[in-house]
């Protein structure tokens, strides 16, 4: 679980990199995601999105919430195969510098929760 405190000002390298990558972003708020990582939450083309950058302005990832019905079929199949009796409570599509496009799925069963991540072909990368 990450904690993020907002209303801080990131270094100029971060704001410059953000402005270059998302020139039409609106409603931008910044927070500290880690000791050397910044997160921007913003609106782009009507969608709420977050993006993370290192202190030197290196882009790490961009994440947006999607409907579970928008998950690739292979990802849905992988979830149903192993967690058929769990409910999908949130799904995110994340573009990452490290893994390319991944899909994150938060599941719930009673009081238990799980967060999973998959490549588009349904390959699990985090459980």
WOPE-V174812 format. One record per backbone hydrogen bond with DSSP energy under -1.0 kcal/mol. CO is the residue of the C=O (numbers start at 1). NH is the residue of the N-H. E is the energy in kcal/mol with one decimal. If there is no record, write none. Layout:
# WOPE-V174812
CO;NH;E / CO;NH;E
This chain:
# WOPE-V174812
5;32;-1.6 / 11;15;-1.9 / 12;16;-2.8 / 13;17;-1.9 / 14;18;-2.5 / 15;19;-2.5 / 16;20;-2.0 / 17;21;-2.2 / 18;22;-3.1 / 22;25;-1.7 / 26;43;-3.0 / 29;41;-2.8 / 30;7;-1.2 / 31;39;-2.9 / 34;37;-1.1 / 36;55;-1.3 / 37;33;-2.2 / 37;34;-1.5 / 38;53;-2.5 / 39;31;-2.2 / 40;51;-2.2 / 41;29;-2.5 / 42;49;-3.0 / 43;26;-2.7 / 44;47;-2.0 / 47;44;-2.6 / 49;42;-2.9 / 50;63;-3.3 / 51;40;-2.9 / 52;60;-3.1 / 52;61;-1.1 / 53;38;-3.1 / 54;57;-2.1 / 58;54;-2.5 / 60;97;-2.8 / 61;52;-2.7 / 62;95;-2.8 / 63;50;-2.5 / 64;93;-2.8 / 67;70;-2.1 / 68;71;-1.4 / 72;76;-2.4 / 73;77;-2.7 / 74;78;-2.0 / 75;79;-2.3 / 76;80;-2.8 / 77;81;-2.4 / 78;82;-1.4 / 79;83;-3.3 / 83;86;-2.0 / 87;108;-2.1 / 90;106;-2.9 / 91;66;-2.9 / 92;104;-2.4 / 93;64;-2.0 / 94;102;-3.0 / 95;62;-2.4 / 96;100;-1.2 / 100;96;-2.4 / 102;94;-3.1 / 103;118;-2.4 / 104;92;-2.6 / 105;116;-2.9 / 106;89;-2.8 / 106;90;-1.3 / 107;114;-1.9 / 108;87;-2.9 / 109;112;-2.2 / 112;109;-2.4 / 114;107;-3.3 / 116;105;-2.6 / 117;125;-3.1 / 117;126;-1.4 / 118;103;-2.7 / 119;122;-2.2 / 123;119;-2.6 / 126;117;-1.9
